[in-house]
């Protein structure tokens, strides 16, 4: 079983809709969770990080974490065509201050249609 | 700030040739990573270095070696390139001591093995 799993998509939503991206992970000791956005031909860039159960909001983006269910999600409200990209979920199973490795899911391709 | 710098950006190798991908970061980060990205596969961890002087295998280490030359530099070597190693390679760095840490990525190296 892959450590971090995402639906590969593509996920297509109309402009202005809510896009919902999901991620599950297998390592229960995981402490840090990240969502990266990657445009075609470019490097990944961080959108959101989350460490505690619950919701974390930043502008149009909301990350949700449920450690009991080993589930992380990203909601994009009022989706724009510029949000069209691949979204990568990443998990760091590190124990704080002891280092660790950053493991990525396979990414979900999002297409926002005007 | 330069951030994470990778060289070269593009490379074509013949099967059996060797090469070293260079990576340097100027953010004083402890941890550095090498990933490969293939279509539909997300980012797969090849090797990582949690701190200067240590290296560990990731998900797909076969056919690769790494050297953490100092705190700034982390190189990836292909001793005998194979067509299966055709991919986009990303170097990244992070500071695991910071609970809000994110990984910063280089611009990528597009490698083709013929």
Interface residues (C-beta under 8 A of the other chain):
Chain A: X6 X8 X32 X34 X43 X44 X45 X46 X49 X51 X88 X90 X92 X94 X96 X97 X98 X99 X100 X101 X102 X103 X104 X105 X106 X107
Chain B: X30 X31 X33 X35 X40 X41 X42 X43 X44 X45 X48 X50 X51 X54 X56 X58 X59 X90 X92 X94 X96 X97 X99 X100 X101 X102 X103 X105 X106 X107 X108
